[in-house]
Amino acid sequence: TCWTLLLRCEHHLPDYHPLVIAAMLDLAGVLMKIGDEQSLRQSTRLLQRSNERISGFLAKLEGEFQDVQVLLKSDKDVSAHERYRKRAQNVLATLRAFVIRM
């Protein structure tokens, strides 16, 4: 069932993984189609949970990127700048991969 798929995804993958979010959205859509009051409440909760997870993940990435920007501006050690740039590139690559997969 869809619930089983969602539980498996949540058990084995990070909360913000695209498969978990997609499973949540798919299940919310199925519940909305059913249309009874309980299904609509469950659908709304799933949509809220997926929204919170995406928001939290994006906020985390934004915070990491801003930290790198502060380090780049404040650290005068030029050799450290390459590490910071690499870290910023990793954050942006993670964000890009997340957006492409969603």
Phi and psi restraints in degrees (range 20) as a CNS / XPLOR table:
assign (resid 1 and name C) (resid 2 and name N)
       (resid 2 and name CA) (resid 2 and name C) 1.0 -64.8 20.0 2
assign (resid 2 and name N) (resid 2 and name CA)
       (resid 2 and name C) (resid 3 and name N) 1.0 -37.7 20.0 2
assign (resid 2 and name C) (resid 3 and name N)
       (resid 3 and name CA) (resid 3 and name C) 1.0 -62.9 20.0 2
assign (resid 3 and name N) (resid 3 and name CA)
       (resid 3 and name C) (resid 4 and name N) 1.0 -41.5 20.0 2
assign (resid 3 and name C) (resid 4 and name N)
       (resid 4 and name CA) (resid 4 and name C) 1.0 -62.9 20.0 2
assign (resid 4 and name N) (resid 4 and name CA)
       (resid 4 and name C) (resid 5 and name N) 1.0 -42.9 20.0 2
assign (resid 4 and name C) (resid 5 and name N)
       (resid 5 and name CA) (resid 5 and name C) 1.0 -59.5 20.0 2
assign (resid 5 and name N) (resid 5 and name CA)
       (resid 5 and name C) (resid 6 and name N) 1.0 -46.0 20.0 2
assign (resid 5 and name C) (resid 6 and name N)
       (resid 6 and name CA) (resid 6 and name C) 1.0 -62.1 20.0 2
assign (resid 6 and name N) (resid 6 and name CA)
       (resid 6 and name C) (resid 7 and name N) 1.0 -45.0 20.0 2
assign (resid 6 and name C) (resid 7 and name N)
       (resid 7 and name CA) (resid 7 and name C) 1.0 -62.2 20.0 2
assign (resid 7 and name N) (resid 7 and name CA)
       (resid 7 and name C) (resid 8 and name N) 1.0 -40.0 20.0 2
assign (resid 7 and name C) (resid 8 and name N)
       (resid 8 and name CA) (resid 8 and name C) 1.0 -65.4 20.0 2
assign (resid 8 and name N) (resid 8 and name CA)
       (resid 8 and name C) (resid 9 and name N) 1.0 -44.2 20.0 2
assign (resid 8 and name C) (resid 9 and name N)
       (resid 9 and name CA) (resid 9 and name C) 1.0 -60.1 20.0 2
assign (resid 9 and name N) (resid 9 and name CA)
       (resid 9 and name C) (resid 10 and name N) 1.0 -46.2 20.0 2
assign (resid 9 and name C) (resid 10 and name N)
       (resid 10 and name CA) (resid 10 and name C) 1.0 -65.1 20.0 2
assign (resid 10 and name N) (resid 10 and name CA)
       (resid 10 and name C) (resid 11 and name N) 1.0 -31.9 20.0 2
assign (resid 10 and name C) (resid 11 and name N)
       (resid 11 and name CA) (resid 11 and name C) 1.0 -74.6 20.0 2
assign (resid 11 and name N) (resid 11 and name CA)
       (resid 11 and name C) (resid 12 and name N) 1.0 -34.2 20.0 2
assign (resid 11 and name C) (resid 12 and name N)
       (resid 12 and name CA) (resid 12 and name C) 1.0 -107.2 20.0 2
assign (resid 12 and name N) (resid 12 and name CA)
       (resid 12 and name C) (resid 13 and name N) 1.0 -11.0 20.0 2
assign (resid 12 and name C) (resid 13 and name N)
       (resid 13 and name CA) (resid 13 and name C) 1.0 -126.7 20.0 2
assign (resid 13 and name N) (resid 13 and name CA)
       (resid 13 and name C) (resid 14 and name N) 1.0 158.9 20.0 2
assign (resid 13 and name C) (resid 14 and name N)
       (resid 14 and name CA) (resid 14 and name C) 1.0 -61.4 20.0 2
assign (resid 14 and name N) (resid 14 and name CA)
       (resid 14 and name C) (resid 15 and name N) 1.0 152.3 20.0 2
assign (resid 14 and name C) (resid 15 and name N)
       (resid 15 and name CA) (resid 15 and name C) 1.0 -55.9 20.0 2
assign (resid 15 and name N) (resid 15 and name CA)
       (resid 15 and name C) (resid 16 and name N) 1.0 -31.0 20.0 2
assign (resid 15 and name C) (resid 16 and name N)
       (resid 16 and name CA) (resid 16 and name C) 1.0 -98.2 20.0 2
assign (resid 16 and name N) (resid 16 and name CA)
       (resid 16 and name C) (resid 17 and name N) 1.0 7.7 20.0 2
assign (resid 16 and name C) (resid 17 and name N)
       (resid 17 and name CA) (resid 17 and name C) 1.0 -63.0 20.0 2
assign (resid 17 and name N) (resid 17 and name CA)
       (resid 17 and name C) (resid 18 and name N) 1.0 139.6 20.0 2
assign (resid 17 and name C) (resid 18 and name N)
       (resid 18 and name CA) (resid 18 and name C) 1.0 -55.0 20.0 2
assign (resid 18 and name N) (resid 18 and name CA)
       (resid 18 and name C) (resid 19 and name N) 1.0 -34.2 20.0 2
assign (resid 18 and name C) (resid 19 and name N)
       (resid 19 and name CA) (resid 19 and name C) 1.0 -67.4 20.0 2
assign (resid 19 and name N) (resid 19 and name CA)
       (resid 19 and name C) (resid 20 and name N) 1.0 -37.4 20.0 2
assign (resid 19 and name C) (resid 20 and name N)
       (resid 20 and name CA) (resid 20 and name C) 1.0 -65.9 20.0 2
assign (resid 20 and name N) (resid 20 and name CA)
       (resid 20 and name C) (resid 21 and name N) 1.0 -46.7 20.0 2
assign (resid 20 and name C) (resid 21 and name N)
       (resid 21 and name CA) (resid 21 and name C) 1.0 -62.5 20.0 2
assign (resid 21 and name N) (resid 21 and name CA)
       (resid 21 and name C) (resid 22 and name N) 1.0 -43.7 20.0 2
assign (resid 21 and name C) (resid 22 and name N)
       (resid 22 and name CA) (resid 22 and name C) 1.0 -63.2 20.0 2
assign (resid 22 and name N) (resid 22 and name CA)
       (resid 22 and name C) (resid 23 and name N) 1.0 -41.2 20.0 2
assign (resid 22 and name C) (resid 23 and name N)
       (resid 23 and name CA) (resid 23 and name C) 1.0 -62.9 20.0 2
assign (resid 23 and name N) (resid 23 and name CA)
       (resid 23 and name C) (resid 24 and name N) 1.0 -40.7 20.0 2
assign (resid 23 and name C) (resid 24 and name N)
       (resid 24 and name CA) (resid 24 and name C) 1.0 -63.1 20.0 2
assign (resid 24 and name N) (resid 24 and name CA)
       (resid 24 and name C) (resid 25 and name N) 1.0 -44.6 20.0 2
assign (resid 24 and name C) (resid 25 and name N)
       (resid 25 and name CA) (resid 25 and name C) 1.0 -67.9 20.0 2
assign (resid 25 and name N) (resid 25 and name CA)
       (resid 25 and name C) (resid 26 and name N) 1.0 -39.5 20.0 2
assign (resid 25 and name C) (resid 26 and name N)
       (resid 26 and name CA) (resid 26 and name C) 1.0 -62.4 20.0 2
assign (resid 26 and name N) (resid 26 and name CA)
       (resid 26 and name C) (resid 27 and name N) 1.0 -45.7 20.0 2
assign (resid 26 and name C) (resid 27 and name N)
       (resid 27 and name CA) (resid 27 and name C) 1.0 -64.5 20.0 2
assign (resid 27 and name N) (resid 27 and name CA)
       (resid 27 and name C) (resid 28 and name N) 1.0 -40.3 20.0 2
assign (resid 27 and name C) (resid 28 and name N)
       (resid 28 and name CA) (resid 28 and name C) 1.0 -60.5 20.0 2
assign (resid 28 and name N) (resid 28 and name CA)
       (resid 28 and name C) (resid 29 and name N) 1.0 -40.8 20.0 2
assign (resid 28 and name C) (resid 29 and name N)
       (resid 29 and name CA) (resid 29 and name C) 1.0 -63.3 20.0 2
assign (resid 29 and name N) (resid 29 and name CA)
       (resid 29 and name C) (resid 30 and name N) 1.0 -41.9 20.0 2
assign (resid 29 and name C) (resid 30 and name N)
       (resid 30 and name CA) (resid 30 and name C) 1.0 -63.1 20.0 2
assign (resid 30 and name N) (resid 30 and name CA)
       (resid 30 and name C) (resid 31 and name N) 1.0 -44.0 20.0 2
assign (resid 30 and name C) (resid 31 and name N)
       (resid 31 and name CA) (resid 31 and name C) 1.0 -65.0 20.0 2
assign (resid 31 and name N) (resid 31 and name CA)
       (resid 31 and name C) (resid 32 and name N) 1.0 -36.4 20.0 2
assign (resid 31 and name C) (resid 32 and name N)
       (resid 32 and name CA) (resid 32 and name C) 1.0 -65.0 20.0 2
assign (resid 32 and name N) (resid 32 and name CA)
       (resid 32 and name C) (resid 33 and name N) 1.0 -37.1 20.0 2
assign (resid 32 and name C) (resid 33 and name N)
       (resid 33 and name CA) (resid 33 and name C) 1.0 -63.7 20.0 2
assign (resid 33 and name N) (resid 33 and name CA)
       (resid 33 and name C) (resid 34 and name N) 1.0 -37.4 20.0 2
assign (resid 33 and name C) (resid 34 and name N)
       (resid 34 and name CA) (resid 34 and name C) 1.0 -60.2 20.0 2
assign (resid 34 and name N) (resid 34 and name CA)
       (resid 34 and name C) (resid 35 and name N) 1.0 -46.6 20.0 2
assign (resid 34 and name C) (resid 35 and name N)
       (resid 35 and name CA) (resid 35 and name C) 1.0 85.0 20.0 2
assign (resid 35 and name N) (resid 35 and name CA)
       (resid 35 and name C) (resid 36 and name N) 1.0 -8.6 20.0 2
assign (resid 35 and name C) (resid 36 and name N)
       (resid 36 and name CA) (resid 36 and name C) 1.0 -75.1 20.0 2
assign (resid 36 and name N) (resid 36 and name CA)
       (resid 36 and name C) (resid 37 and name N) 1.0 168.6 20.0 2
assign (resid 36 and name C) (resid 37 and name N)
       (resid 37 and name CA) (resid 37 and name C) 1.0 -60.7 20.0 2
assign (resid 37 and name N) (resid 37 and name CA)
       (resid 37 and name C) (resid 38 and name N) 1.0 -45.2 20.0 2
assign (resid 37 and name C) (resid 38 and name N)
       (resid 38 and name CA) (resid 38 and name C) 1.0 -63.9 20.0 2
assign (resid 38 and name N) (resid 38 and name CA)
       (resid 38 and name C) (resid 39 and name N) 1.0 -43.2 20.0 2
assign (resid 38 and name C) (resid 39 and name N)
       (resid 39 and name CA) (resid 39 and name C) 1.0 -63.0 20.0 2
assign (resid 39 and name N) (resid 39 and name CA)
       (resid 39 and name C) (resid 40 and name N) 1.0 -39.8 20.0 2
assign (resid 39 and name C) (resid 40 and name N)
       (resid 40 and name CA) (resid 40 and name C) 1.0 -66.2 20.0 2
assign (resid 40 and name N) (resid 40 and name CA)
       (resid 40 and name C) (resid 41 and name N) 1.0 -37.9 20.0 2
assign (resid 40 and name C) (resid 41 and name N)
       (resid 41 and name CA) (resid 41 and name C) 1.0 -64.9 20.0 2
assign (resid 41 and name N) (resid 41 and name CA)
       (resid 41 and name C) (resid 42 and name N) 1.0 -43.6 20.0 2
assign (resid 41 and name C) (resid 42 and name N)
       (resid 42 and name CA) (resid 42 and name C) 1.0 -63.8 20.0 2
assign (resid 42 and name N) (resid 42 and name CA)
       (resid 42 and name C) (resid 43 and name N) 1.0 -40.9 20.0 2
assign (resid 42 and name C) (resid 43 and name N)
       (resid 43 and name CA) (resid 43 and name C) 1.0 -61.0 20.0 2
assign (resid 43 and name N) (resid 43 and name CA)
       (resid 43 and name C) (resid 44 and name N) 1.0 -45.0 20.0 2
assign (resid 43 and name C) (resid 44 and name N)
       (resid 44 and name CA) (resid 44 and name C) 1.0 -61.4 20.0 2
assign (resid 44 and name N) (resid 44 and name CA)
       (resid 44 and name C) (resid 45 and name N) 1.0 -42.6 20.0 2
assign (resid 44 and name C) (resid 45 and name N)
       (resid 45 and name CA) (resid 45 and name C) 1.0 -64.0 20.0 2
assign (resid 45 and name N) (resid 45 and name CA)
       (resid 45 and name C) (resid 46 and name N) 1.0 -40.9 20.0 2
assign (resid 45 and name C) (resid 46 and name N)
       (resid 46 and name CA) (resid 46 and name C) 1.0 -63.3 20.0 2
assign (resid 46 and name N) (resid 46 and name CA)
       (resid 46 and name C) (resid 47 and name N) 1.0 -42.3 20.0 2
assign (resid 46 and name C) (resid 47 and name N)
       (resid 47 and name CA) (resid 47 and name C) 1.0 -63.9 20.0 2
assign (resid 47 and name N) (resid 47 and name CA)
       (resid 47 and name C) (resid 48 and name N) 1.0 -39.9 20.0 2
assign (resid 47 and name C) (resid 48 and name N)
       (resid 48 and name CA) (resid 48 and name C) 1.0 -64.3 20.0 2
assign (resid 48 and name N) (resid 48 and name CA)
       (resid 48 and name C) (resid 49 and name N) 1.0 -44.2 20.0 2
assign (resid 48 and name C) (resid 49 and name N)
       (resid 49 and name CA) (resid 49 and name C) 1.0 -61.7 20.0 2
assign (resid 49 and name N) (resid 49 and name CA)
       (resid 49 and name C) (resid 50 and name N) 1.0 -44.5 20.0 2
assign (resid 49 and name C) (resid 50 and name N)
       (resid 50 and name CA) (resid 50 and name C) 1.0 -65.3 20.0 2
assign (resid 50 and name N) (resid 50 and name CA)
       (resid 50 and name C) (resid 51 and name N) 1.0 -39.0 20.0 2
assign (resid 50 and name C) (resid 51 and name N)
       (resid 51 and name CA) (resid 51 and name C) 1.0 -62.1 20.0 2
assign (resid 51 and name N) (resid 51 and name CA)
       (resid 51 and name C) (resid 52 and name N) 1.0 -44.0 20.0 2
assign (resid 51 and name C) (resid 52 and name N)
       (resid 52 and name CA) (resid 52 and name C) 1.0 -63.0 20.0 2
assign (resid 52 and name N) (resid 52 and name CA)
       (resid 52 and name C) (resid 53 and name N) 1.0 -40.6 20.0 2
assign (resid 52 and name C) (resid 53 and name N)
       (resid 53 and name CA) (resid 53 and name C) 1.0 -66.3 20.0 2
assign (resid 53 and name N) (resid 53 and name CA)
       (resid 53 and name C) (resid 54 and name N) 1.0 -45.3 20.0 2
assign (resid 53 and name C) (resid 54 and name N)
       (resid 54 and name CA) (resid 54 and name C) 1.0 -64.1 20.0 2
assign (resid 54 and name N) (resid 54 and name CA)
       (resid 54 and name C) (resid 55 and name N) 1.0 -44.8 20.0 2
assign (resid 54 and name C) (resid 55 and name N)
       (resid 55 and name CA) (resid 55 and name C) 1.0 -60.7 20.0 2
assign (resid 55 and name N) (resid 55 and name CA)
       (resid 55 and name C) (resid 56 and name N) 1.0 -44.5 20.0 2
assign (resid 55 and name C) (resid 56 and name N)
       (resid 56 and name CA) (resid 56 and name C) 1.0 -63.4 20.0 2
assign (resid 56 and name N) (resid 56 and name CA)
       (resid 56 and name C) (resid 57 and name N) 1.0 -42.6 20.0 2
assign (resid 56 and name C) (resid 57 and name N)
       (resid 57 and name CA) (resid 57 and name C) 1.0 -64.9 20.0 2
assign (resid 57 and name N) (resid 57 and name CA)
       (resid 57 and name C) (resid 58 and name N) 1.0 -45.1 20.0 2
assign (resid 57 and name C) (resid 58 and name N)
       (resid 58 and name CA) (resid 58 and name C) 1.0 -66.0 20.0 2
assign (resid 58 and name N) (resid 58 and name CA)
       (resid 58 and name C) (resid 59 and name N) 1.0 -37.3 20.0 2
assign (resid 58 and name C) (resid 59 and name N)
       (resid 59 and name CA) (resid 59 and name C) 1.0 -64.9 20.0 2
assign (resid 59 and name N) (resid 59 and name CA)
       (resid 59 and name C) (resid 60 and name N) 1.0 -39.1 20.0 2
assign (resid 59 and name C) (resid 60 and name N)
       (resid 60 and name CA) (resid 60 and name C) 1.0 -62.1 20.0 2
assign (resid 60 and name N) (resid 60 and name CA)
       (resid 60 and name C) (resid 61 and name N) 1.0 -46.4 20.0 2
assign (resid 60 and name C) (resid 61 and name N)
       (resid 61 and name CA) (resid 61 and name C) 1.0 -63.6 20.0 2
assign (resid 61 and name N) (resid 61 and name CA)
       (resid 61 and name C) (resid 62 and name N) 1.0 -42.0 20.0 2
assign (resid 61 and name C) (resid 62 and name N)
       (resid 62 and name CA) (resid 62 and name C) 1.0 -62.0 20.0 2
assign (resid 62 and name N) (resid 62 and name CA)
       (resid 62 and name C) (resid 63 and name N) 1.0 -42.6 20.0 2
assign (resid 62 and name C) (resid 63 and name N)
       (resid 63 and name CA) (resid 63 and name C) 1.0 -62.3 20.0 2
assign (resid 63 and name N) (resid 63 and name CA)
       (resid 63 and name C) (resid 64 and name N) 1.0 -42.8 20.0 2
assign (resid 63 and name C) (resid 64 and name N)
       (resid 64 and name CA) (resid 64 and name C) 1.0 -61.9 20.0 2
assign (resid 64 and name N) (resid 64 and name CA)
       (resid 64 and name C) (resid 65 and name N) 1.0 -43.1 20.0 2
assign (resid 64 and name C) (resid 65 and name N)
       (resid 65 and name CA) (resid 65 and name C) 1.0 -65.0 20.0 2
assign (resid 65 and name N) (resid 65 and name CA)
       (resid 65 and name C) (resid 66 and name N) 1.0 -42.5 20.0 2
assign (resid 65 and name C) (resid 66 and name N)
       (resid 66 and name CA) (resid 66 and name C) 1.0 -64.8 20.0 2
assign (resid 66 and name N) (resid 66 and name CA)
       (resid 66 and name C) (resid 67 and name N) 1.0 -37.4 20.0 2
assign (resid 66 and name C) (resid 67 and name N)
       (resid 67 and name CA) (resid 67 and name C) 1.0 -59.3 20.0 2
assign (resid 67 and name N) (resid 67 and name CA)
       (resid 67 and name C) (resid 68 and name N) 1.0 -43.1 20.0 2
assign (resid 67 and name C) (resid 68 and name N)
       (resid 68 and name CA) (resid 68 and name C) 1.0 -64.1 20.0 2
assign (resid 68 and name N) (resid 68 and name CA)
       (resid 68 and name C) (resid 69 and name N) 1.0 -41.2 20.0 2
assign (resid 68 and name C) (resid 69 and name N)
       (resid 69 and name CA) (resid 69 and name C) 1.0 -61.1 20.0 2
assign (resid 69 and name N) (resid 69 and name CA)
       (resid 69 and name C) (resid 70 and name N) 1.0 -41.7 20.0 2
assign (resid 69 and name C) (resid 70 and name N)
       (resid 70 and name CA) (resid 70 and name C) 1.0 -64.3 20.0 2
assign (resid 70 and name N) (resid 70 and name CA)
       (resid 70 and name C) (resid 71 and name N) 1.0 -44.0 20.0 2
assign (resid 70 and name C) (resid 71 and name N)
       (resid 71 and name CA) (resid 71 and name C) 1.0 -62.5 20.0 2
assign (resid 71 and name N) (resid 71 and name CA)
       (resid 71 and name C) (resid 72 and name N) 1.0 -40.8 20.0 2
assign (resid 71 and name C) (resid 72 and name N)
       (resid 72 and name CA) (resid 72 and name C) 1.0 -61.6 20.0 2
assign (resid 72 and name N) (resid 72 and name CA)
       (resid 72 and name C) (resid 73 and name N) 1.0 -40.0 20.0 2
assign (resid 72 and name C) (resid 73 and name N)
       (resid 73 and name CA) (resid 73 and name C) 1.0 -74.9 20.0 2
assign (resid 73 and name N) (resid 73 and name CA)
       (resid 73 and name C) (resid 74 and name N) 1.0 -33.7 20.0 2
assign (resid 73 and name C) (resid 74 and name N)
       (resid 74 and name CA) (resid 74 and name C) 1.0 -92.4 20.0 2
assign (resid 74 and name N) (resid 74 and name CA)
       (resid 74 and name C) (resid 75 and name N) 1.0 -27.8 20.0 2
assign (resid 74 and name C) (resid 75 and name N)
       (resid 75 and name CA) (resid 75 and name C) 1.0 -86.8 20.0 2
assign (resid 75 and name N) (resid 75 and name CA)
       (resid 75 and name C) (resid 76 and name N) 1.0 120.4 20.0 2
assign (resid 75 and name C) (resid 76 and name N)
       (resid 76 and name CA) (resid 76 and name C) 1.0 -85.1 20.0 2
assign (resid 76 and name N) (resid 76 and name CA)
       (resid 76 and name C) (resid 77 and name N) 1.0 -8.2 20.0 2
assign (resid 76 and name C) (resid 77 and name N)
       (resid 77 and name CA) (resid 77 and name C) 1.0 -74.2 20.0 2
assign (resid 77 and name N) (resid 77 and name CA)
       (resid 77 and name C) (resid 78 and name N) 1.0 108.3 20.0 2
assign (resid 77 and name C) (resid 78 and name N)
       (resid 78 and name CA) (resid 78 and name C) 1.0 -62.7 20.0 2
assign (resid 78 and name N) (resid 78 and name CA)
       (resid 78 and name C) (resid 79 and name N) 1.0 -33.6 20.0 2
assign (resid 78 and name C) (resid 79 and name N)
       (resid 79 and name CA) (resid 79 and name C) 1.0 -66.5 20.0 2
assign (resid 79 and name N) (resid 79 and name CA)
       (resid 79 and name C) (resid 80 and name N) 1.0 -28.4 20.0 2
assign (resid 79 and name C) (resid 80 and name N)
       (resid 80 and name CA) (resid 80 and name C) 1.0 -73.8 20.0 2
assign (resid 80 and name N) (resid 80 and name CA)
       (resid 80 and name C) (resid 81 and name N) 1.0 -25.3 20.0 2
assign (resid 80 and name C) (resid 81 and name N)
       (resid 81 and name CA) (resid 81 and name C) 1.0 -59.8 20.0 2
assign (resid 81 and name N) (resid 81 and name CA)
       (resid 81 and name C) (resid 82 and name N) 1.0 -35.6 20.0 2
assign (resid 81 and name C) (resid 82 and name N)
       (resid 82 and name CA) (resid 82 and name C) 1.0 -65.0 20.0 2
assign (resid 82 and name N) (resid 82 and name CA)
       (resid 82 and name C) (resid 83 and name N) 1.0 -39.2 20.0 2
assign (resid 82 and name C) (resid 83 and name N)
       (resid 83 and name CA) (resid 83 and name C) 1.0 -63.5 20.0 2
assign (resid 83 and name N) (resid 83 and name CA)
       (resid 83 and name C) (resid 84 and name N) 1.0 -42.1 20.0 2
assign (resid 83 and name C) (resid 84 and name N)
       (resid 84 and name CA) (resid 84 and name C) 1.0 -65.9 20.0 2
assign (resid 84 and name N) (resid 84 and name CA)
       (resid 84 and name C) (resid 85 and name N) 1.0 -41.1 20.0 2
assign (resid 84 and name C) (resid 85 and name N)
       (resid 85 and name CA) (resid 85 and name C) 1.0 -63.2 20.0 2
assign (resid 85 and name N) (resid 85 and name CA)
       (resid 85 and name C) (resid 86 and name N) 1.0 -40.8 20.0 2
assign (resid 85 and name C) (resid 86 and name N)
       (resid 86 and name CA) (resid 86 and name C) 1.0 -63.2 20.0 2
assign (resid 86 and name N) (resid 86 and name CA)
       (resid 86 and name C) (resid 87 and name N) 1.0 -41.5 20.0 2
assign (resid 86 and name C) (resid 87 and name N)
       (resid 87 and name CA) (resid 87 and name C) 1.0 -63.9 20.0 2
assign (resid 87 and name N) (resid 87 and name CA)
       (resid 87 and name C) (resid 88 and name N) 1.0 -42.4 20.0 2
assign (resid 87 and name C) (resid 88 and name N)
       (resid 88 and name CA) (resid 88 and name C) 1.0 -63.4 20.0 2
assign (resid 88 and name N) (resid 88 and name CA)
       (resid 88 and name C) (resid 89 and name N) 1.0 -40.8 20.0 2
assign (resid 88 and name C) (resid 89 and name N)
       (resid 89 and name CA) (resid 89 and name C) 1.0 -63.2 20.0 2
assign (resid 89 and name N) (resid 89 and name CA)
       (resid 89 and name C) (resid 90 and name N) 1.0 -38.6 20.0 2
assign (resid 89 and name C) (resid 90 and name N)
       (resid 90 and name CA) (resid 90 and name C) 1.0 -64.7 20.0 2
assign (resid 90 and name N) (resid 90 and name CA)
       (resid 90 and name C) (resid 91 and name N) 1.0 -41.4 20.0 2
assign (resid 90 and name C) (resid 91 and name N)
       (resid 91 and name CA) (resid 91 and name C) 1.0 -62.7 20.0 2
assign (resid 91 and name N) (resid 91 and name CA)
       (resid 91 and name C) (resid 92 and name N) 1.0 -45.9 20.0 2
assign (resid 91 and name C) (resid 92 and name N)
       (resid 92 and name CA) (resid 92 and name C) 1.0 -66.1 20.0 2
assign (resid 92 and name N) (resid 92 and name CA)
       (resid 92 and name C) (resid 93 and name N) 1.0 -36.9 20.0 2
assign (resid 92 and name C) (resid 93 and name N)
       (resid 93 and name CA) (resid 93 and name C) 1.0 -65.3 20.0 2
assign (resid 93 and name N) (resid 93 and name CA)
       (resid 93 and name C) (resid 94 and name N) 1.0 -39.4 20.0 2
assign (resid 93 and name C) (resid 94 and name N)
       (resid 94 and name CA) (resid 94 and name C) 1.0 -63.5 20.0 2
assign (resid 94 and name N) (resid 94 and name CA)
       (resid 94 and name C) (resid 95 and name N) 1.0 -45.1 20.0 2
assign (resid 94 and name C) (resid 95 and name N)
       (resid 95 and name CA) (resid 95 and name C) 1.0 -62.1 20.0 2
assign (resid 95 and name N) (resid 95 and name CA)
       (resid 95 and name C) (resid 96 and name N) 1.0 -45.0 20.0 2
assign (resid 95 and name C) (resid 96 and name N)
       (resid 96 and name CA) (resid 96 and name C) 1.0 -60.9 20.0 2
assign (resid 96 and name N) (resid 96 and name CA)
       (resid 96 and name C) (resid 97 and name N) 1.0 -45.9 20.0 2
assign (resid 96 and name C) (resid 97 and name N)
       (resid 97 and name CA) (resid 97 and name C) 1.0 -62.2 20.0 2
assign (resid 97 and name N) (resid 97 and name CA)
       (resid 97 and name C) (resid 98 and name N) 1.0 -39.9 20.0 2
assign (resid 97 and name C) (resid 98 and name N)
       (resid 98 and name CA) (resid 98 and name C) 1.0 -63.7 20.0 2
assign (resid 98 and name N) (resid 98 and name CA)
       (resid 98 and name C) (resid 99 and name N) 1.0 -45.4 20.0 2
assign (resid 98 and name C) (resid 99 and name N)
       (resid 99 and name CA) (resid 99 and name C) 1.0 -66.2 20.0 2
assign (resid 99 and name N) (resid 99 and name CA)
       (resid 99 and name C) (resid 100 and name N) 1.0 -42.0 20.0 2
assign (resid 99 and name C) (resid 100 and name N)
       (resid 100 and name CA) (resid 100 and name C) 1.0 -64.4 20.0 2
assign (resid 100 and name N) (resid 100 and name CA)
       (resid 100 and name C) (resid 101 and name N) 1.0 -39.5 20.0 2
assign (resid 100 and name C) (resid 101 and name N)
       (resid 101 and name CA) (resid 101 and name C) 1.0 -76.6 20.0 2
assign (resid 101 and name N) (resid 101 and name CA)
       (resid 101 and name C) (resid 102 and name N) 1.0 -22.1 20.0 2
